[in-house]
């Protein structure tokens, strides 16, 4: 008896045939073969107990389960359901089914939420030949597959319910297709940019980073609003597009990080790991390679607060995904790749005590301490960050500007115009992203930061004066080839924020203001 299932290796799905043989001869037993991991080996007791506790007959015979192909690693509890159905079909308690079965069983026969169900739905869609493919998955995870149009998703509560369905006693109704556009929510704003006092240049840099997906480093003394600015970033990011939502949700599905009943990651991810994180936690890894923070932040934001406090090995591990937008994890049993095209937001102090250059508080660090502190961020890492912006100490006048309770006599004569809130800035970012969407519709890219040199030459034409200024800057400050192309990408985003068709001198001049010259 052969039952179809799926193995997820990274974000790639492979078909698995669960072959079950119930032999009349030989000692009773239950053996699993086919490069099964520890969790799959333990399925023998789970499957047997679940069948018995569901009021069904477990045949007291020699049972052999083969998970084919034999050279493909299998791990996790998702093979419980196909093994149970295979045993029941081989013992003629249910008819054979052509559907795909995927899910972990509890000892009482109920199905538990199982990671990777979205990938199962996408696999069933690829395998379908003109007719909708049928997948039987746990009810708590079924909504993940329901976003895949062209697949019949049957939400299974327990083994007995599925047996009744297969025997025609009480059918399980397939889920209605869930439209992705209706599931995506607007970003929940933790902080509004209008709440941040002053820091106009930092807000402008944050807007450029959001519009083009550029990496941003903010440096300044403690308490100047660096963390608050970063936390306001989700409020100005555009909503996920349909293709983006599916791409990000695949990562969270295979990681088991979608809540039970959830169908889709509704907002762009914002990840803020602690500085004690390991290299494997940041870029991914493990015996069964799982996504790290850089992949969980795909098409969203990775925020490193106090970046200089992170271990050197962790920061150096960011170099390849920052450049390529993908992470390759090699293990003896598998080689997997996870997407990692994220926007890096980083915040650092100018020195260990944090007050170097502060207008009112003296710095207590020696020159040696400052050099050692800054050396924690290598040149190659800094070269991959497009925007460098200072976040200085805020003047007291700006902190008290919004206090309505001040008396008339104490009112400060400030000419600063009211700051745009996150909603207005988000509208500008969305408009810029729409220009990029139209520009890259045939290239498979989403933002200007993802352009390779080929696309930069194609979409970022410079006039004579603009190119002259860029060449002067490169020669004067000895910028790398990488910095040269990144400057052009930033200038392209600044032009997009103005809905300008071509990059002008003023756009390049502003881009140069945000480049670290050191």
C-alpha positions, 0 to 999 in steps of 0.5 A, a space after each residue: 500500500 502506497 500513501 503520498 506525503 511530503 518532505 520539506 528540506 529547507 524551503 524545497 519540498 520533495 514527494 515521499 511515498 509511504 509504502 506499508 506492508 502488512 505481512 501474514 508471516 513473521 513475528 508481529 512488529 513495526 519497523 520503519 526504514 528509509 533514512 528516518 530521523 529520531 522523531 520518525 522512529 518514535 512514530 511507531 508508538 504514536 501511530 499504534 496508540 493513536 489507531 487503538 485509541 481511535 477505536 480502530 484495529 491495529 493489525 497484530 502482524 509484521 508491519 514494515 513502513 518504507 519512506 521512499 526515496 531512501 536517500 532523502 532525510 526525513 525528520 519530524 512528526 509529519 509522517 504520522 498521519 500517512 503511516 497511520 492511513 497506510 496501515 489502515 488501508 493495508 488492513 482494509 479498514 479504509 480505501 486507498 486515497 490519492 491525496 497527500 497526507 501530512 500531520 503529527 498524531 497525538 496519542 488520542 488520535 487528534 492531529 497537532 499543529 504541524 510546521 511546513 503545511 504551506 509548503 505542502 500546499 504549494 507542492 500539491 499545486 505543482 503536482 496537480 495535473 489539471 485537477 485540484 490536488 487534495 491535501 489532508 492536514 491538521 485543522 490548526 494548520 490547514 489555513 496555511 495551505 488554504 491560501 494556495 489557489 487550486 488545491 483542495 485542503 481538508 482540515 482534519 481534527 482527528 484520525 477517526 474523523 478522517 477514517 469516516 471521511 474516507 469511508 464515506 460515512 461523514 465527509 470533511 468539507 474542504 476549506 474555501 480559498 483564502 484571498 491573500 490581499 484580504 489577509 494582509 494588514 496594515 502595520 501596527 505602529 509601535 512608535 510614530 515618527 512624529 513622537 521622536 523629538 528633532 532628528 530630522 536628518 535621521 528621519 529622512 535617512 529612515 525614509 530613504 531606507 524604507 523606500 529602497 530597502 537600504 541598510 542604515 547605521 545610526 550612531 550617537 550618544 545614549 538616549 537620543 532616540 536611535 532605538 525609538 527611530 528603529 521601532 518606528 520603522 514598521 510604521 512607514 514600511 509598505 504592506 506586503 505584496 501577494 508574492 512577498 507575503 507568500 515568500 515570507 510565510 514559507 519561511 515562518 511555516 517551515 520554522 513552525 512560527 505561525 500561530 495555530 489557525 494563522 494562514 499568512 504572515 500579515 505584516 513585514 517582519 521586524 526582528 530584533 535579536 539580543 546581542 548574545 545571539 550565536 552565529 547559528 541563531 543569526 544566520 541559521 543552522 542546526 543538525 536539521 538546518 533551520 532559518 536564522 534571524 536574517 531569514 526570519 527578517 526576509 523582506 523586512 527589518 533586522 534591527 541590531 541595537 548596540 551593534 558593536 556589542 554583538 560577537 565579531 563572528 556573528 557580525 562577520 556572518 552577515 557579510 554574505 547574506 547582506 551582499 547576496 540576499 541568500 544564506 546557504 547552510 551546508 551540513 553532512 546530510 543536507 545543503 539548504 538555502 534560505 532567502 535573506 534579503 533584509 533591511 539592516 538597521 543598526 544603532 551604536 554609540 560613538 565610544 564605550 561610555 557613549 558620550 564622545 562628542 557630547 555637547 554637555 557630558 564629558 567622555 571618559 574613554 581613552 583613545 585606545 578604548 575608542 579605537 578598540 570599540 570601533 574596531 568591532 565593526 569591520 570595514 567590509 561590514 561598514 562598506 555594506 551599509 548604505 546610509 550612515 547618519 548621526 543622531 546627536 543629543 536633542 536640544 531641550 527646546 525641541 523636547 518641550 516644543 509639544 507641551 501645551 501646558 507651558 505658560 504664554 510667557 515661557 513660549 519658545 520662538 521656534 520656526 520648525 514646521 510640524 513634522 510629518 507623521 508615519 502615515 504621511 511618510 508611509 504614503 511617500 514610501 509606498 509611492 516610491 515602491 510602486 515606481 520600483 515595482 514597475 521598474 523591476 517587473 521583469 527582473 524578479 526584484 522588489 527594491 532598489 537595494 536588490 539591484 545588481 551591477 547589471 540593473 544599476 547600469 540599466 536603470 540608473 543612467 547618470 548625466 554628465 554633471 552627476 557622474 562627474 560629482 560621483 567620480 570626484 567623491 570616489 577619487 577624493 575619499 577612495 571609495 570601493 567599487 561596492 560603495 560606488 554602486 551603492 551610492 547610485 542605488 541610494 540616489 535612485 531611491 531619493 529620486 523615486 521619493 520625488 517621483 523623478 524619472 532620472 537621477 539629478 545632481 541634488 539626488 547624488 549630493 544627498 546620497 553622498 551626505 549619508 556615506 561614511 567617509 572614514 
